[in-house]
């Protein structure tokens, strides 16, 4: 495979494979992929410092991978759904 005149990298091909099952993962509340603090904070629209300070209080499930704190994408999506305020969807 080539992309814009160059071979597709291993990383890019993985993204395409993940995209094929994206609708299934979305219906299940995200994928099992672990995401870092920056990406998690961006999804929650909070500063990284706020996430570090409140993740336990918010009862988010986190994993230590080496020194890094990671969150499962699916857990974040489920948590967000639980935070939904009533109203028109």
Secondary structure, 3 states (H helix, E strand, C coil): CEECCEECCHHHHHHHHHHHCHHHHHHCCCCCCEECHHHHHHHHCCCHHHHHHHCCCCCCCEEEECCEEEEEHHHHHHHHHHCCCCCCC
